[in-house]
């Protein structure tokens, strides 16, 4: 007689990392993931080249000090030091005791937004303290940092309008600037945004969003650039106490504005008071990081899927205190880390230690889980780099080194991304027209059979 084996429930549960589900105050599920850096079985990146499945990211960052200078014309400059690091994203967590040496140091316009594209770092605008009618300047500069470092920032085409502390994004071979922390009267600063083409060195004004609030630019709560398709997303609310906003999208290729469907969307309460450009985009999803008091040493990730009109949350344990350090009474709530996108679903967090003797880089993989309204967050690597001492150092800028895209390569990438997105959506959400048609046909057959019986066969002989 054969023995019947009774399977337990645990035999069918796949082994996965331990997760804890809880309820946040915003009534959304928070998925708390214990950081995992288990790389014992993974091959390390060596000088001979990274093995399969191992990626390396080149990151450039800028450290600003307290020393400033003012030109005769009133332009304010800040002393900076520039560094590069190579992060082995799938490698073992390491500590690099050899102190990083800056590849360039010098003066950069104060409050100028910065961006990297190709072998250059770009600086746009700044402030002029001697001109009371227009404090923002139009001057733009760039510095070559690879393969050979330039001696200084050299001028490029000036912007159409003066700007400072603008939101800046890179999309393809163009750099987009939106908004400005402007002290210029709105009637003298009518241009909301402009775009710089690095190939021809020309500027082009972006048309203002529909119903753009000139008198109340602070009503804008979201301003970001997304891909697939390439769009500029803007959302503003009629009142600071409103929990919803109207979303608009600027199609880069068609150069026209339109409303998202639906246009009126609810906002997450923790991003209502954020700077509009504080979000980081990956695909058609926007991401924010926050330090919630109720989460103690955890870091809260907030994501908004524009296509699904859905807010997602997730927690990263054990990193909140370091990345949101308190640098004194002037920094209430701590100084936030630098947060930027690497590729696909990978992001980077960069922050100084308390005594600025080393800088810490954490790469995380964030996976949206729409059905559970959560984010699954996994630490890919956690590395530390010793730094040369700098008095009152602050991270003024950091980002991945972006390569310029050729036109032929760009068209190929667009086709691949469209096919990949179509397959992913069909697999994850069941949005396939053929499957829906088959289900409808089978349902109609059952309905007819149930109510009208089998079709009769007529013998006409």
Secondary structure, 3 states (H helix, E strand, C coil): CCCCCCCCHHHHCCCCCCEEEEECCCCCEEEEECCCCCCCCCCCCECCECCCCCCEEEEEEEEEEEEEEECCCCEEEEEEEEEEEEEECCCCCCEEEEEECCCEEEEEECCCEEEEECCEEEEECCEECCCCCCCEECCEEEEECCCCCCCCCEEECCCCCCECCCEEEEECCEEEEECCCCCCCHHHCCCCEEEEECCCCEEEEECCCCCCCCCCHHHEEEEEEECCCCEEEEEECCCCCCCEEEEEEEECCCCEEEEEEEEEEECCCCCCCCCHHHCEEECCEEEEEECCHHHCCCEEEEEEECCCCEEEEEEECCCHHHHCECCCCCCCCCECCEEEEEECCEEEEEEECCCCCEEEEEEEEEEEECCCCEEEEEEEEEEEEEECCCCCCEEEEEEECCCCCCHHHHHHHHHHHHHHHHHHHHHHHCCCHHHHHHHHHHHHHHHHHHHHCCCCCCCCC
